[in-house]
Amino acid sequence: MSSGETRLALRAGATCVVTPAGAVLLNPPRKQKLSGLPRGQLLALKTLNRGPATVAELATAAGEDVTPLLDRLAGAGWLAVTVRAEGRDLYTVLPFGIPPQGEPAPLPPAAALSKFAVLHRDADGFVLEHPLSWCDIRIHDPRFLALLEPSGSGLPAADRFRADLRRGGFLADPAAEAQEFTSRSWSAPDLWFHRRSTLGERVVTWEHFGPTKWAKGQFPQPPARKPGYPAEPIALPRPDLDALRATDPTLTAVLEDRVSTRAFDDAAPITLAQLAELLFRTARSRGVRSEVPGEELVSKPYPSGGSVYELELYPVVRDVVGLAPGMYHYDAHEHALRPVADAASPAVSTLVKSTSATLADGAEPQVLLVIGARTGRVMWTYEQVSYAVILKHVGVLMQTVYLAATAMGLGACAQGFGDTAAFVSAAGVDELEECSVGSIIVGTPLPG
């Protein structure tokens, strides 16, 4: 805190209550009591509580050196520290956790930005994040972007910037990150996504996390029902659920008998009636209700957070008795199929061929159920966790399809990947409005 130009502020969400006996720092659920402070330090805390102030301004308000107090606050993660030079903001260290005590472990001269560091732009400019750090670093001066590389230019406060990168865990030994299993096994997007969609040091309250309905009053909720494709719908037969309740195998039986089927019997492919029953049992809409004006909630056979049900099924048909090949959209509200794209289209062909690594001997599926997500249905309600919620929904829908297929004597095999670009092209959708989030192959299993 030696530079008089350095500007300090309480970390986001924090306040300081000052009394004659001392002070209490609050950032729920965390709090810290400071007792036995001299009058000058209490005056400095009052000044800091009113808003950002430079080290020089705080020292003037206190009438004494406040460096020990400021070092104590910064060491406990209470201060956002903006480094400045020549009247210009350079970067800010934004704590959301508690900095590690002591000096960080030494790094080799070849230390570089960690593979897990993520630089992105938000409404306030550039921000550098690391999923395992206790702080973010906001870069105000774009010239400092060059300092993210070891060969960066010599700007004012460059050494301090590198020291803050090291203290925040943003620098790493490239050789170690490439050789250690734990660092090699995690990718940057996986670890960032994991930390960004869970509670922890960064997120400790529900203020901007989870089902906040942040968009309410700003944007209309995307409708429960996707606008229909223009082609004439194909009405599907409805199974007799009462009869199925009496004749289906038990839950224990289907749980124990469920397997991933990778070989299918093209001599006896799945029929339209079987596909219709599978769709009805797993994904049909059982009704739409509105408990609050402007909000639509849905009921389907599988669970969905907030009853938003953003998932859509697109059967890509290669061989179904009674149904022409091609890509269809399952209208869950009418229990009908709507043609979407011709089987000969390049995008549909790509979707079919993407299964070759999943099926035995590179075979092609009888039916590929592509799962699309109308992301706005979830993102209107949830903050930060939206995509994680969508993927959880994909998992429960896949299990529902597996169990229903098993009960029907059909085979199923979920894919661990898919071609989202081909889906967007075939379905004719904007990827930011609807994207592919999963797929599962179904059909008649090969006997034996």
Beta strands, then each sheet from edge to edge (+ up, - down):
strand 1: 7-10
strand 2: 15-19
strand 3: 22-27
strand 4: 30-35
strand 5: 53-54
strand 6: 79-85
strand 7: 88-95
strand 8: 112-113
strand 9: 118-122
strand 10: 125-129
strand 11: 135-139
strand 12: 171-172
strand 13: 234-235
strand 14: 287-289
strand 15: 297-299
strand 16: 311-317
strand 17: 326-331
strand 18: 336-342
strand 19: 367-373
strand 20: 411-415
strand 21: 435-443
sheet 1: 5+ 1- 6+ 7- 11+ 10- 9+
sheet 2: 2+ 3- 4+
sheet 3: 8+ 12-
sheet 4: 13+ 18- 17+ 16- 19+ 21- 20+
sheet 5: 14+ 15-
end
